[in-house]
């Protein structure tokens, strides 16, 4: 089954909350537990949207975003979900190729509604 959204977070509770919220909205979502796995899944599955945590062990979300942007593949819309909300952090994320930065904590319904808008725009 083709996924539309890839959720990338090393926190199982957050990841499963997002995946189940997307699923209830009829959006097929996959999951990756770290940045390295995220890059591999994006290259293999070509999701339209990536919801990615910044701070993960090993390859963090910033490095993963850089690698995704450097890959010669259809490019997903990357939304960084993070507790790092200073303007310098936001600028670093945007320079790495992130499209949007959303502060944690977030409301899952708002994330799902935004993802629906993004998917409708590419349909």
ZAMARGU-4260 file (C-alpha; in steps of 0.2 Angstrom, whole numbers, plus 5000, padded with zeros to 4 digits):
<rodrens>
0) 5000/5000/5000 | 5007/5017/4995 | 5009/5029/5009 | 5005/5047/5008 | 5013/5053/5024
5) 5029/5047/5033 | 5029/5051/5052 | 5047/5051/5059 | 5049/5052/5078 | 5059/5041/5090
10) 5045/5044/5103 | 5033/5029/5100 | 5019/5038/5109 | 5020/5054/5098 | 5023/5044/5082
15) 5008/5032/5085 | 4997/5047/5090 | 5000/5055/5073 | 4999/5039/5063 | 4982/5034/5071
20) 4976/5052/5069 | 4980/5051/5051 | 4973/5034/5049 | 4956/5040/5056 | 4956/5054/5043
25) 4958/5041/5029 | 4977/5046/5026 | 4989/5031/5024 | 5004/5034/5035 | 5020/5025/5037
30) 5032/5027/5052 | 5051/5029/5054 | 5060/5029/5071 | 5075/5039/5066 | 5083/5051/5053
35) 5092/5037/5044 | 5077/5026/5042 | 5067/5042/5036 | 5079/5045/5022 | 5078/5027/5017
40) 5059/5027/5018 | 5057/5043/5008 | 5068/5037/4994 | 5059/5020/4993 | 5041/5026/4996
45) 5040/5044/4989 | 5028/5051/5002 | 5020/5068/4999 | 5022/5074/5016 | 5035/5070/5030
50) 5031/5075/5048 | 5048/5074/5056 | 5055/5077/5074 | 5071/5087/5075 | 5080/5079/5090
55) 5083/5060/5087 | 5098/5049/5091 | 5110/5046/5077 | 5104/5056/5061 | 5093/5070/5067
60) 5079/5078/5058 | 5090/5092/5051 | 5103/5080/5043 | 5089/5069/5037 | 5080/5084/5028
65) 5097/5089/5020 | 5099/5071/5013 | 5081/5070/5007 | 5083/5087/4998 | 5100/5080/4990
70) 5092/5064/4984 | 5086/5064/4966 | 5068/5059/4970 | 5051/5068/4970 | 5052/5080/4984
75) 5040/5079/4999 | 5034/5093/5009 | 5044/5092/5026 | 5036/5098/5042 | 5048/5099/5057
80) 5039/5095/5073 | 5050/5102/5087 | 5052/5110/5104 | 5066/5120/5096 | 5057/5136/5092
85) 5069/5150/5093 | 5071/5160/5077 | 5088/5154/5074 | 5082/5136/5075 | 5068/5140/5063
90) 5081/5148/5051 | 5092/5132/5052 | 5078/5121/5048 | 5073/5131/5033 | 5091/5131/5027
95) 5091/5112/5028 | 5076/5111/5017 | 5062/5110/5029 | 5046/5118/5022 | 5038/5122/5039
100) 5042/5121/5058 | 5028/5117/5070 | 5031/5119/5089 | 5028/5105/5101 | 5016/5102/5109
105) 5005/5102/5094 | 4986/5098/5092 | 4985/5082/5081 | 4969/5088/5073 | 4977/5103/5067
110) 4992/5093/5060 | 4979/5081/5051 | 4969/5096/5044 | 4985/5104/5037 | 4991/5087/5029
115) 4974/5085/5021 | 4976/5103/5013 | 4993/5098/5007 | 4988/5082/5000 | 4973/5090/4991
120) 4984/5103/4983 | 4995/5089/4975 | 4980/5078/4970
</rodrens>
